[in-house]
Amino acid sequence: MIRPVLTELAIFLIPFVAYALFLIATRSGVLAKTSWPAHLVAKLVLGSLLLVVVSFLLLAHFRGAPPGSTYVPAHIENGKFVPGREIPGTEKPGAGK
């Protein structure tokens, strides 16, 4: 559970890091209060939230098993552990590997 949270946090921080790198490249004061006006921070926050929402949508669309597939839970076969897996809808559980 920690990996998805850290991934979304990293995606949220991308605009802030990009702006900080811009300040470093232009030799402006990265830690100076004048380099981070409220209207700019608000724009960075909105951009960050937009990136997070897009990442959630892409994750929901491209992650997971294909429609119609069947999940076969982890089990023991002949004394060996067989991890859980998804089987496409045309295949029967337990048939083939």
C-alpha positions as CSV (number, residue, x, y, z in Angstrom):
1,M,0.0,0.0,0.0
2,I,2.9,2.4,0.6
3,R,4.2,2.2,-3.0
4,P,1.0,3.6,-4.6
5,V,0.9,6.4,-2.0
6,L,4.5,7.3,-2.6
7,T,4.0,7.1,-6.4
8,E,1.1,9.6,-6.2
9,L,3.1,11.8,-3.8
10,A,6.0,11.9,-6.3
11,I,3.6,12.7,-9.2
12,F,2.1,15.6,-7.0
13,L,5.6,17.0,-6.4
14,I,6.7,17.0,-10.1
15,P,5.6,20.6,-10.8
16,F,7.3,21.9,-7.7
17,V,10.6,20.1,-8.4
18,A,10.4,21.4,-12.0
19,Y,10.0,25.0,-10.8
20,A,12.8,24.6,-8.3
21,L,15.1,23.3,-11.0
22,F,14.1,26.3,-13.1
23,L,15.0,28.6,-10.3
24,I,18.3,26.9,-9.9
25,A,19.0,27.2,-13.6
26,T,18.2,30.9,-13.6
27,R,20.3,31.4,-10.5
28,S,17.3,32.8,-8.6
29,G,17.0,32.1,-4.9
30,V,15.2,28.8,-4.5
31,L,14.5,29.4,-0.9
32,A,13.7,33.1,-1.2
33,K,10.1,33.9,-0.4
34,T,9.9,36.2,-3.4
35,S,10.5,33.2,-5.7
36,W,7.4,31.5,-4.5
37,P,4.5,34.0,-4.7
38,A,1.1,32.7,-3.6
39,H,-0.5,32.9,-7.1
40,L,2.4,30.8,-8.5
41,V,2.1,28.2,-5.7
42,A,-1.7,28.0,-6.4
43,K,-1.0,27.3,-10.1
44,L,1.6,24.6,-9.1
45,V,-0.9,23.0,-6.8
46,L,-3.6,23.0,-9.5
47,G,-1.1,21.5,-12.0
48,S,-0.1,18.9,-9.4
49,L,-3.8,17.9,-8.7
50,L,-4.4,17.7,-12.4
51,L,-1.4,15.3,-12.8
52,V,-2.6,13.2,-9.9
53,V,-6.2,12.9,-11.3
54,V,-4.8,12.0,-14.8
55,S,-2.5,9.3,-13.2
56,F,-5.5,7.9,-11.3
57,L,-7.5,7.7,-14.5
58,L,-4.6,6.1,-16.4
59,L,-4.1,3.6,-13.6
60,A,-7.7,2.6,-13.5
61,H,-7.8,2.2,-17.3
62,F,-4.6,0.3,-17.9
63,R,-4.2,-1.7,-14.7
64,G,-5.8,-5.0,-13.8
65,A,-7.1,-8.0,-15.6
66,P,-8.9,-7.8,-19.0
67,P,-12.7,-7.9,-19.0
68,G,-14.2,-11.4,-18.8
69,S,-11.1,-13.0,-17.2
70,T,-11.3,-15.3,-14.3
71,Y,-9.1,-15.0,-11.2
72,V,-7.6,-18.3,-9.9
73,P,-6.4,-17.8,-6.3
74,A,-3.0,-19.0,-5.1
75,H,-3.0,-22.7,-4.2
76,I,-0.8,-25.7,-3.7
77,E,-0.4,-28.3,-6.5
78,N,1.6,-31.4,-5.9
79,G,3.2,-29.8,-2.9
80,K,4.3,-26.7,-4.8
81,F,3.0,-23.2,-4.4
82,V,1.2,-21.8,-7.4
83,P,0.6,-18.0,-7.3
84,G,-2.7,-16.4,-8.1
85,R,-3.3,-15.4,-11.7
86,E,-5.9,-14.2,-14.2
87,I,-7.1,-16.5,-17.0
88,P,-8.6,-14.9,-20.1
89,G,-12.4,-15.5,-20.5
90,T,-12.0,-18.1,-23.2
91,E,-9.8,-20.4,-21.0
92,K,-11.2,-22.7,-18.2
93,P,-9.6,-22.5,-14.8
94,G,-7.0,-25.2,-14.3
95,A,-6.5,-25.8,-18.0
96,G,-3.0,-25.2,-19.3
97,K,-0.4,-22.9,-17.7
